[in-house]
Amino acid sequence: MGIESLVIFLVIGAVAGWLAGLLVKGFGFGLVGNIVVGIVGAFIAGWLLPRVGLFIGGGIVGAIINATIGAVILLVLLKLVKR
């Protein structure tokens, strides 16, 4: 993995985490937390979405959408566990 790929990976994670924080009220983790939430969300979406038959296009926009869906799922689960 080159430095460019790593930067793109981190940017996608940050954007997805930020968007998920906006969609799920009450969660704001800062820059590093958003990156972590976005990256974990990308792994969740990469595992879950193909199993339910949902395929979103490729490219950076598709990666951000996938990671955001996964991050929202993660934040909702965290919210349920926190109660």
HELIX and SHEET records of a PDB file:
HELIX    1   1 ILE A    3  LEU A   23  1                                  21    
HELIX    2   2 GLY A   30  ARG A   51  1                                  22    
HELIX    3   3 GLY A   59  LYS A   82  1                                  24    
END                                                                             
